[in-house]
Amino acid sequence: MLERYVDKKIKVLESICRNDFRDDCVSNSNMDEISGNELIEIIEDFQRDNLLKISQRELLNNISDPSLDHKKLYDNRDEILVTYRDVDSVNLTLLLTTLKENYPKRSEPIIPEQTLKKIATQFENTANDSSIGELLKQWGISVPDIMYPKTKWDMAFSVLNHYAISARQEDNDILVKIIEEIVHPLMSDEDMKKIRKTVAKEYQPIFEQTQKTLTKKFKKPTELFVKDAKIENKIGALAYFSDGTIRFDQEVIKMRSQIKELCRLFIDNHDRLVTIDDIKEKIITAKKRKGMKTSSIAKYMYELDTILTKYYKKTAFTNQPTEGWTFKP
């Protein structure tokens, strides 16, 4: 099974948190999918966040030169033991819970691994090094959450893998956008006709074999959900699920993330008035709440109501001016 960098981070956290934090060390010796370098990078992340302090790093096998200090790269097969102290058990536990909630995982990627590898090769062969950072920024990708930095191919595959294995609908949508841009001829400095032929010859047959089309003819979002996802809450035909989707009679409703949060808020509170302050607290970051105008909140409400009206065939909200809204589908 494909492992995201965040999955590896979760496994290291689980190892640290087990036995009520009685252990003072962690090793990748029983984590085949985590290299020594990845283990050290993950632990150093925790140290930078003041969640623990590293006491010692120890090489458990002899694949690398034992004289290497911790600032140099180990062999990927190396088994490393990291000893630590001054553990912040409360915030480490909170981080573990948060990562598990924010990064749900599918049992299988929505696109086969072999296809992802070919697309990563396309990116490696066409994108120039100076454009990589800008592309990641455009795609809204947070590198620390996705991968341990390696080669250009590793980076591309890590990004594709991260979104392909995610159980979140919005991540699947991001994946399609990324792939469309990677295989687009304008990504390359090479001859346009040559690239078009390469894409048609090398990638189209693979794309056609996948269940999802990686072009603008991408199948509707109703097909991108986890079949065995559980209902977390519902009102009538409208429900939100454990895979992050919101569905009406099992049909996935396409919404951007803030509107999803807003919809969940009303499903959870369908029997009472949801105030303007309730909405601000749910979908607006703390720094922006104070200056957020009621008219801006009304725009979010208008967007949600417009989406749901398509399903209910009527408005689903009753407005109490200056106070808030009640969800009455």
C-alpha positions in Angstrom: 0.0 0.0 0.0 1.2 3.5 -0.8 2.4 5.5 2.2 2.2 9.3 2.4 4.8 11.2 4.3 2.0 12.2 6.8 1.2 8.5 7.3 4.8 7.9 8.3 4.6 10.9 10.6 1.5 9.4 12.2 3.3 6.0 12.7 6.2 7.7 14.4 3.8 9.6 16.6 1.9 6.4 17.5 5.2 4.8 18.5 6.1 7.8 20.7 2.7 8.0 22.3 2.3 4.3 23.1 2.6 2.9 26.6 1.6 6.3 28.0 4.9 7.8 26.9 6.9 5.4 29.1 9.5 4.9 26.3 12.2 7.5 25.7 13.3 6.3 22.2 11.9 5.4 18.8 13.4 3.4 15.9 12.5 2.6 12.3 13.7 -1.0 12.7 10.1 -2.2 12.8 8.9 0.4 10.3 9.9 -0.9 6.9 8.4 2.0 5.0 10.3 4.7 6.9 13.9 5.3 6.1 16.5 6.5 8.6 16.6 9.9 7.1 12.8 10.2 7.2 12.7 9.2 10.9 15.3 11.8 11.8 13.5 14.5 9.8 10.2 13.7 11.5 11.7 13.7 15.0 13.5 17.0 14.2 10.2 18.5 13.2 8.8 17.6 16.6 11.9 19.2 18.2 11.5 22.4 16.2 7.9 22.6 17.5 9.2 22.1 21.1 7.3 18.8 21.5 10.5 17.0 22.6 14.3 17.3 22.7 16.6 14.9 20.9 19.2 13.3 23.2 21.0 11.0 20.9 21.0 9.4 17.4 22.4 5.9 17.1 23.1 3.8 14.0 21.9 0.2 14.6 23.4 -1.5 11.6 26.5 -1.1 9.5 25.2 -0.2 6.1 26.4 3.4 6.3 29.7 4.5 7.6 29.3 4.7 11.4 31.4 7.8 11.4 28.7 9.8 9.6 27.3 12.6 11.8 23.6 13.3 12.0 23.7 16.2 9.5 24.7 13.8 6.7 22.4 11.4 4.8 22.1 7.8 5.9 21.5 4.9 3.6 17.8 4.3 3.1 18.2 0.8 4.6 19.8 2.1 7.8 18.1 1.4 11.1 18.3 4.4 13.4 17.5 4.7 17.1 16.6 8.2 18.3 16.5 8.9 22.1 14.6 11.9 23.3 13.6 13.7 26.5 11.4 16.6 27.7 8.3 15.2 26.0 5.2 17.4 25.7 2.7 14.5 25.9 -0.4 16.6 25.8 0.5 18.4 22.5 2.0 15.2 20.9 -1.3 13.4 21.6 -3.2 16.4 20.2 -1.0 16.4 17.1 -1.6 12.7 16.5 -5.4 13.1 16.8 -5.4 16.1 14.5 -3.3 14.4 11.8 -5.6 11.4 11.8 -8.7 13.6 11.4 -7.2 15.9 8.8 -5.6 13.2 6.6 -8.1 10.3 6.2 -6.8 7.6 3.9 -8.3 5.3 1.2 -7.6 1.6 1.2 -6.5 2.0 -2.4 -5.4 5.1 -4.4 -8.0 6.5 -6.9 -5.3 6.2 -9.6 -3.0 3.2 -9.9 0.5 3.5 -8.6 2.1 2.7 -11.9 0.2 5.6 -13.5 1.4 8.0 -10.8 5.0 6.9 -11.4 4.7 7.6 -15.1 3.2 11.1 -14.5 6.0 11.8 -12.0 8.5 10.9 -14.8 6.7 13.3 -17.1 7.1 16.1 -14.5 10.8 15.2 -13.9 11.5 15.3 -17.7 9.7 18.6 -18.4 9.6 20.9 -15.4 12.6 23.1 -14.8 14.0 23.3 -11.3 13.2 27.0 -10.9 9.5 26.4 -11.6 9.0 23.7 -8.9 8.5 26.0 -5.9 6.1 28.3 -7.8 4.1 25.3 -9.0 3.8 24.0 -5.4 2.7 27.4 -4.3 0.1 27.6 -7.0 -1.3 24.2 -6.1 -1.5 25.2 -2.5 0.8 22.4 -1.4 2.5 22.4 2.0 5.7 20.5 1.5 6.4 19.5 5.2 3.0 17.7 5.3 3.7 15.7 2.2 7.3 14.5 1.9 10.8 14.3 3.0 12.6 16.4 0.3 14.6 14.2 -2.2 14.9 14.3 -6.0 12.5 16.1 -8.4 10.9 12.7 -9.2 10.5 11.8 -5.6 8.9 15.2 -4.9 6.4 14.8 -7.8 5.5 11.2 -6.9 5.1 12.2 -3.2 2.7 15.0 -4.1 0.7 12.7 -6.5 0.6 9.9 -4.0 -0.5 12.2 -1.2 -3.6 13.3 -3.0 -4.4 9.9 -4.7 -4.6 8.0 -1.4 -6.5 10.7 0.4 -10.1 10.0 1.3 -11.0 13.8 1.1 -13.0 14.8 -1.9 -11.2 18.2 -2.2 -7.8 16.4 -2.3 -9.0 14.2 -5.2 -10.1 17.4 -7.0 -6.7 18.9 -6.4 -5.0 15.8 -7.8 -6.9 16.1 -11.1 -5.9 19.7 -11.4 -2.2 18.9 -10.7 -2.1 16.0 -13.3 -3.8 18.2 -15.9 -1.1 20.8 -15.5 1.8 18.3 -15.3 0.9 16.6 -18.6 -0.1 19.8 -20.4 2.3 20.6 -23.2 3.0 24.1 -21.9 4.8 22.6 -18.9 7.7 21.7 -21.2 10.3 23.8 -23.0 10.5 21.1 -25.7 8.8 21.2 -29.1 5.0 21.4 -28.6 4.1 18.8 -31.3 6.6 16.3 -29.9 5.2 16.7 -26.4 1.6 16.3 -27.6 2.5 13.1 -29.4 4.3 11.8 -26.3 1.3 12.5 -24.0 -1.0 10.8 -26.5 1.2 7.8 -27.0 2.5 7.1 -23.5 -0.2 8.3 -21.2 -3.6 8.2 -22.8 -3.8 4.4 -22.9 -3.0 4.3 -19.2 -5.5 7.0 -18.4 -8.2 5.1 -20.2 -7.6 2.1 -18.1 -8.1 4.0 -14.9 -11.6 4.5 -13.4 -11.1 8.3 -13.5 -10.4 10.4 -16.6 -7.5 12.8 -16.0 -8.8 15.5 -18.4 -11.5 18.1 -18.3 -13.9 15.3 -19.0 -13.2 14.0 -15.5 -16.2 12.1 -14.3 -18.6 13.8 -12.0 -17.7 14.0 -8.3 -20.3 11.5 -7.3 -17.8 8.8 -8.3 -15.1 10.1 -6.0 -16.0 8.9 -2.6 -15.2 6.0 -0.2 -17.9 3.4 -0.6 -17.8 2.2 3.0 -17.6 5.7 4.5 -19.9 6.1 7.6 -22.5 8.8 8.1 -21.3 11.2 10.9 -24.5 13.2 11.0 -27.6 13.8 8.8 -30.9 15.6 8.4 -33.2 13.9 6.0 -31.4 13.1 2.7 -28.5 15.5 3.5 -25.6 14.0 5.4 -21.9 14.3 5.9 -19.6 11.3 5.9 -16.3 10.1 7.5 -14.5 10.5 4.1 -15.1 14.3 4.2 -17.9 14.3 1.6 -21.4 15.8 1.9 -24.1 13.9 0.1 -27.7 14.2 -0.8 -29.3 10.8 -1.3 -25.8 9.3 -1.6 -24.9 11.8 -4.4 -21.7 13.8 -3.5 -22.3 17.5 -3.5 -19.3 19.5 -4.8 -18.4 22.3 -2.4 -15.3 24.2 -1.6 -13.9 23.5 1.9 -15.3 26.6 3.7 -18.8 25.9 2.4 -18.5 22.3 3.5 -17.7 23.4 7.0 -20.7 25.8 6.9 -23.0 23.0 5.7 -21.8 20.7 8.5 -22.5 23.4 11.0 -26.1 23.7 9.9 -26.6 19.9 9.8 -25.3 19.7 13.4 -27.6 22.6 14.5 -30.6 22.1 12.3 -32.9 22.5 15.3 -31.8 26.0 16.3 -30.8 29.4 15.2 -27.2 29.5 14.0 -25.8 33.0 14.8 -23.4 35.1 12.7 -20.8 34.6 15.5 -21.3 30.8 15.3 -20.5 31.0 11.5 -17.5 33.2 12.0 -16.1 30.8 14.6 -16.6 27.8 12.3 -15.3 29.0 9.0 -13.2 32.2 9.6 -9.7 32.2 11.1 -9.3 33.9 14.4 -7.2 36.7 13.0 -9.9 37.7 10.5 -13.1 37.3 12.6 -13.0 40.7 14.2 -13.0 42.6 11.0 -15.4 40.3 9.1 -18.5 42.1 8.0 -22.0 40.5 8.2 -22.3 41.1 4.4 -19.4 38.8 3.9 -21.0 36.1 5.9 -24.2 36.6 3.9 -22.2 35.8 0.8 -21.1 32.4 2.2 -24.7 31.7 3.1 -25.9 32.7 -0.4 -23.4 30.2 -1.9 -24.5 27.4 0.4 -28.2 28.1 -0.2 -27.7 28.2 -4.0 -26.1 24.8 -3.9 -28.7 23.2 -1.7 -31.6 24.8 -3.6 -30.7 22.6 -6.6 -31.4 19.5 -4.4 -34.3 20.8 -2.3 -35.9 22.8 -5.2 -36.5 25.6 -2.7 -34.5 27.7 -0.2 -33.5 25.7 2.8 -32.8 28.7 5.2 -34.8 31.2 7.1 -33.0 34.4 7.9 -33.3 36.4 11.1 -31.9 39.8 10.2 -28.7 40.8 12.2 -28.9 37.5 14.1 -28.4 34.5 11.9 -30.1 31.7 10.0 -32.2 28.6 10.7 -31.9 25.5 8.5 -35.3 24.3 7.6 -35.2 22.0 4.5 
